[in-house]
Every structure is written in C-alpha cells, then in structure tokens.
Amino acid sequence: MTTQHDKAKLFTDLHRPGDPLVLANVWDAASARLVAAAGARAIATASASVCWTLGAKDGGGLDRDRALAQTALITGAVDLPVTADLEDGFAETAAGVGETITALLATGAVGVNLEDGPAGGARELRPVAEQAERIAAARAAADAADVPLFINARTDVFLRGVGEPESRLDAALARGLAYVDAGASGVFVPGTADPAVIAVLAEALPVPLNVSGHAAAPGVAELAALGVGRISLGPGLAEVAYAAVRRAAREVYADGTFGGLADGLSYPELNGLFQD
C-alpha cells in the first residue's frame, strides 16, 4: 500500500517545469473519479467548486470542518495524490493555519493551496511577512507529521488587480520569493495569461510555477515551453457542469423539450463509478 509520505513525494515529483502537472480541479467523489479515469496523475480540489456544491459562497463562506470533510471524501474516492484548496487556511492566525494543516493531513491529502488574499474578498492582500509566517506554520505542522506536504503558495496580486499594472510582476515575484523562503513548495499566480509575464515568473522563481488554465489562456504545450510546472483549471469544470444544468433546465421549462439531456453520461456509467 502506498503511504501518505510516498504519495506526497510522488506529488512533488510530478511538478516538472517544462512538463507541467495538469490539474482538472474537482469538488466531489464522482468528479474526482471521472477526472482520474480521464488520465489525471493527481487530483486537486477547487475551493469555489467545493463551496458551491456544499451550498456556500466561495471566499470565506465555508467553514474548515466542512471543507476538510469534503476533502476526506475525495481522498477516499481515488488512489491518486490529492491536494486541497483551503483558501487562506481557515484561520486568523499562523497558529490556526498550522492546526488546519494538521487536520488536513488526517484526511490523507498531500498538498494544499494557501492564498494571501484574506477571506471575504477584501482587495488588499495580507502583508508579506504575515503571509510568510502562515506558510511557515503550515510547513512546521507538516514536518511535525513527517509528511512532505506540497505547499502551493498563491499570490493574488494579478487576480485582485493590486497596485498599478506595471508594478504587479515585481510584486508577485517578491511575494513568491518570500513564500518560498518560508517553506512553500510552489507558487501559484492566477490572474495573468500574458506569456511574457509567465516566462519571467517561471525563470525567476526557484520552485515550480502554477498558472491557471482557461479558455483565454495559452495551451498546455505553450505553457510548458514557458517553463510552467503546474496548470490548474480551478472552478472551470464546475462552471461547465452547472452551465449544462442551466441549459437543460431552461429548455425543459421554456420549450418543453429534452435536448439538453442528450449528451449526459449514462446512469450505468455514473453508477458504475461506485461499484468498488
């Protein structure tokens, strides 16, 4: 049986600049098994997708216990390494982040996303030193459990449009370097699809760079050539799934027809995901 320590090491090894780990983020057991069956090498949750499926708003609307329970459900559904998006760590203090990581490791997960934007959607990011302290606390908790947890430190400089546009690259890089010094295994910079910016970040950061994959972003091959080590779809799959629900529901109520159901997965296929 593969141990949690082994899965954590495997997950870290999958982050290869130039041959990026692609994560099609999931939110429940069915989506996790479908993504695994499609050929995923690891499984990641997306905080927004998890929040929506549990009836909560992303960005501080979900409590830690429910987020971790959903993570445990997903880790139990697949044999692949699992990393969890835990927003800001569900804690006001660095010590609280450490407690969250200890609880996360109990679910079997081997990676975590921690972002520097505080819960609630505030535009301002946490001070660099404060966020670095939180990352250090996460690393200390993982070390205490003897699990080489992959800590993906997310900075929302671009995503939240912090500062003047011309200053954002330097700001994101400075934050990323500080987070690496504090114990981060990788740096996630969502909010930019500019190849020139991505190339600079990938070259300057001493750890794998994570960027977002979406319809307006460069493709996997181009991102690989830029030196990216990880690509995340975030809530993209959930958005597509819910769009299909809306289309089919609107059609049946507006037109009385069922065309929107034609492309769905079959009952035997979905039910067969849970035969083991």
C-alpha positions as CSV (number, residue, x, y, z in Angstrom):
1,M,0.0,0.0,0.0
2,T,1.3,3.5,-0.9
3,T,1.8,5.5,2.2
4,Q,0.8,9.2,2.6
5,H,4.5,10.0,2.7
6,D,5.1,8.2,-0.6
7,K,2.1,10.0,-2.2
8,A,3.4,13.3,-1.0
9,K,6.8,12.6,-2.6
10,L,5.2,11.5,-5.8
11,F,3.0,14.6,-5.9
12,T,6.1,16.8,-5.5
13,D,7.9,14.9,-8.2
14,L,5.0,15.4,-10.7
15,H,5.8,19.2,-10.7
16,R,8.3,19.4,-13.5
17,P,8.9,22.8,-15.2
18,G,8.5,22.2,-18.9
19,D,6.3,19.1,-18.4
20,P,3.6,20.6,-16.2
21,L,1.3,18.7,-13.9
22,V,-2.3,19.5,-15.2
23,L,-4.9,19.5,-12.5
24,A,-8.6,19.4,-13.6
25,N,-10.0,20.5,-10.2
26,V,-12.9,18.5,-8.7
27,W,-15.5,19.0,-6.0
28,D,-16.9,15.6,-5.0
29,A,-16.3,11.9,-5.3
30,A,-17.9,11.5,-8.8
31,S,-15.9,14.4,-10.3
32,A,-12.7,13.0,-8.8
33,R,-13.3,9.5,-10.2
34,L,-14.2,10.9,-13.6
35,V,-11.0,13.1,-13.7
36,A,-8.9,10.2,-12.5
37,A,-10.3,7.9,-15.2
38,A,-9.5,10.6,-17.8
39,G,-5.8,10.1,-17.1
40,A,-5.1,12.6,-14.3
41,R,-1.8,12.0,-12.4
42,A,-3.1,13.7,-9.3
43,I,-6.4,15.2,-8.0
44,A,-7.0,18.8,-6.8
45,T,-10.0,20.4,-5.3
46,A,-11.1,23.9,-6.1
47,S,-12.4,25.9,-3.2
48,A,-15.1,27.6,-5.3
49,S,-16.4,24.3,-6.6
50,V,-16.4,22.7,-3.2
51,C,-18.2,25.7,-1.7
52,W,-20.9,25.7,-4.4
53,T,-21.6,22.0,-4.1
54,L,-22.0,22.5,-0.3
55,G,-24.3,25.5,-0.6
56,A,-21.8,28.1,0.4
57,K,-20.2,31.2,-1.1
58,D,-16.5,31.0,-2.1
59,G,-14.1,33.3,-0.3
60,G,-14.8,32.6,3.4
61,G,-18.4,31.2,3.1
62,L,-17.4,27.7,4.1
63,D,-16.1,26.5,7.4
64,R,-13.0,24.4,7.9
65,D,-14.7,21.3,9.1
66,R,-17.0,21.0,6.1
67,A,-14.1,21.8,3.7
68,L,-12.0,19.1,5.3
69,A,-14.8,16.6,5.3
70,Q,-15.3,17.0,1.6
71,T,-11.5,16.6,1.1
72,A,-11.6,13.4,3.0
73,L,-14.5,12.2,0.8
74,I,-12.4,12.9,-2.3
75,T,-9.2,11.3,-0.9
76,G,-11.2,8.2,-0.1
77,A,-12.6,8.0,-3.6
78,V,-9.3,7.9,-5.5
79,D,-5.9,6.3,-5.2
80,L,-4.1,9.3,-6.6
81,P,-2.3,12.0,-4.6
82,V,-4.8,14.7,-3.6
83,T,-4.2,18.4,-3.0
84,A,-6.8,20.6,-1.3
85,D,-7.5,24.3,-2.0
86,L,-8.1,25.7,1.6
87,E,-8.3,29.4,0.7
88,D,-6.5,31.3,3.4
89,G,-6.2,28.3,5.7
90,F,-9.5,28.9,7.5
91,A,-7.7,30.7,10.4
92,E,-7.0,34.2,11.6
93,T,-3.6,33.4,12.9
94,A,-0.5,31.5,11.8
95,A,-1.0,29.0,14.6
96,G,-4.5,28.4,13.4
97,V,-3.2,27.7,9.9
98,G,-0.9,25.1,11.5
99,E,-3.9,23.5,13.1
100,T,-5.7,23.4,9.8
101,I,-2.8,21.7,8.1
102,T,-2.7,19.0,10.9
103,A,-6.4,18.4,10.3
104,L,-5.8,18.3,6.5
105,L,-3.1,15.7,6.8
106,A,-5.6,13.5,8.7
107,T,-7.8,13.4,5.6
108,G,-4.9,11.8,3.6
109,A,-4.3,14.8,1.4
110,V,-0.7,15.5,0.4
111,G,-0.9,19.1,-0.9
112,V,-2.5,22.4,-0.1
113,N,-3.2,25.8,-1.6
114,L,-2.8,28.7,0.7
115,E,-3.6,32.2,-0.7
116,D,-2.5,35.6,0.5
117,G,-5.9,37.3,0.0
118,P,-7.8,37.3,3.2
119,A,-11.3,35.7,3.4
120,G,-14.3,37.9,2.5
121,G,-13.0,39.2,-0.8
122,A,-11.0,42.2,0.5
123,R,-8.9,43.8,-2.2
124,E,-5.9,44.2,0.0
125,L,-3.6,41.2,0.4
126,R,-2.1,40.2,3.7
127,P,1.3,41.8,4.5
128,V,4.1,39.7,3.0
129,A,5.6,39.0,6.5
130,E,2.3,37.9,7.9
131,Q,1.6,35.5,5.0
132,A,5.1,34.1,5.2
133,E,4.6,33.4,8.9
134,R,1.4,31.5,8.0
135,I,3.2,29.4,5.4
136,A,6.0,28.7,7.8
137,A,3.4,27.5,10.3
138,A,1.9,25.2,7.6
139,R,5.4,23.8,6.9
140,A,6.1,23.2,10.6
141,A,2.8,21.3,11.0
142,A,3.6,19.1,8.0
143,D,7.2,18.5,9.3
144,A,5.8,17.5,12.7
145,A,3.6,14.9,11.0
146,D,6.6,13.7,8.8
147,V,4.7,14.4,5.6
148,P,6.5,16.3,2.8
149,L,3.4,18.3,2.1
150,F,3.4,20.3,-1.1
151,I,2.5,23.8,-0.1
152,N,1.3,25.8,-3.1
153,A,1.6,29.5,-2.1
154,R,-0.9,31.5,-4.1
155,T,-0.5,35.3,-4.5
156,D,-3.5,37.2,-5.8
157,V,-1.6,40.3,-7.0
158,F,-2.8,39.9,-10.5
159,L,-6.2,38.3,-9.7
160,R,-7.2,41.1,-7.5
161,G,-5.6,43.8,-9.5
162,V,-3.4,45.0,-6.6
163,G,-1.4,48.2,-7.3
164,E,-0.5,49.7,-10.6
165,P,-0.4,47.3,-13.6
166,E,3.3,47.9,-14.2
167,S,4.1,47.1,-10.6
168,R,2.3,43.7,-10.4
169,L,5.0,41.5,-11.8
170,D,7.6,42.7,-9.4
171,A,5.2,42.5,-6.5
172,A,4.1,38.9,-7.4
173,L,7.7,37.9,-7.7
174,A,8.7,39.4,-4.4
175,R,5.8,37.7,-2.6
176,G,6.6,34.4,-4.3
177,L,10.2,34.5,-3.2
178,A,9.3,35.4,0.4
179,Y,6.8,32.5,0.5
180,V,9.5,30.1,-0.8
181,D,11.9,31.2,1.9
182,A,9.1,30.5,4.4
183,G,8.7,26.9,3.2
184,A,6.4,27.0,0.1
185,S,7.0,24.2,-2.4
186,G,5.5,26.1,-5.3
187,V,4.0,29.4,-6.2
188,F,0.6,30.0,-7.8
189,V,0.0,33.2,-9.7
190,P,-3.6,33.3,-11.0
191,G,-5.0,36.2,-12.9
192,T,-2.5,36.6,-15.8
193,A,-2.3,34.8,-19.1
194,D,0.5,37.0,-20.5
195,P,3.2,34.7,-21.8
196,A,5.9,37.3,-21.2
197,V,4.9,37.7,-17.5
198,I,4.6,33.9,-17.1
199,A,8.0,33.4,-18.6
200,V,9.6,35.8,-16.2
201,L,8.0,34.3,-13.2
202,A,8.9,30.7,-14.2
203,E,12.5,31.8,-14.8
204,A,12.9,33.8,-11.6
205,L,11.2,31.5,-9.1
206,P,13.2,28.6,-7.7
207,V,10.2,26.4,-7.3
208,P,7.5,25.2,-9.8
209,L,5.2,28.0,-11.1
210,N,1.5,27.3,-11.1
211,V,-0.8,29.2,-13.5
212,S,-4.5,28.9,-14.4
213,G,-5.8,27.1,-17.4
214,H,-8.9,28.6,-19.0
215,A,-10.4,29.4,-22.4
216,A,-8.3,32.6,-22.8
217,A,-5.0,31.2,-21.6
218,P,-2.2,29.7,-23.7
219,G,-2.5,25.9,-24.2
220,V,-0.6,23.3,-22.2
221,A,2.2,23.0,-24.8
222,E,2.8,26.7,-24.8
223,L,2.7,27.0,-21.0
224,A,5.2,24.1,-20.9
225,A,7.5,25.9,-23.2
226,L,7.4,28.9,-20.9
227,G,8.6,26.8,-18.0
228,V,5.4,26.3,-16.1
229,G,5.4,23.4,-13.7
230,R,1.7,23.2,-12.9
231,I,-1.6,24.2,-14.5
232,S,-4.9,24.3,-12.6
233,L,-8.4,24.6,-14.1
234,G,-9.8,25.9,-10.8
235,P,-13.6,26.1,-10.8
236,G,-13.7,25.7,-14.6
237,L,-15.1,22.2,-14.7
238,A,-17.8,23.0,-12.2
239,E,-18.7,26.1,-14.2
240,V,-19.1,23.9,-17.3
241,A,-21.2,21.3,-15.4
242,Y,-23.5,23.9,-13.9
243,A,-23.9,25.6,-17.3
244,A,-25.1,22.3,-18.7
245,V,-27.6,22.1,-15.8
246,R,-28.9,25.5,-16.5
247,R,-29.3,25.0,-20.3
248,A,-31.2,21.7,-19.8
249,A,-33.4,23.1,-17.1
250,R,-34.2,26.3,-19.1
251,E,-35.0,24.2,-22.2
252,V,-37.5,21.9,-20.4
253,Y,-39.3,24.7,-18.7
254,A,-39.3,27.1,-21.6
255,D,-39.8,24.8,-24.5
256,G,-41.0,21.5,-23.0
257,T,-38.2,19.6,-24.8
258,F,-35.3,17.5,-23.5
259,G,-32.5,18.0,-25.9
260,G,-30.2,19.3,-23.2
261,L,-30.2,15.7,-21.7
262,A,-28.8,14.1,-24.9
263,D,-25.1,14.5,-24.1
264,G,-25.3,13.4,-20.5
265,L,-23.3,10.5,-19.1
266,S,-25.5,7.4,-18.7
267,Y,-26.8,6.1,-15.4
268,P,-24.8,2.9,-15.6
269,E,-21.6,4.8,-16.3
270,L,-22.1,7.1,-13.3
271,N,-23.4,4.5,-11.0
272,G,-20.5,2.3,-12.1
273,L,-18.1,4.8,-10.6
274,F,-19.0,3.4,-7.2
275,Q,-19.0,-0.3,-7.7
276,D,-15.9,-0.9,-5.5
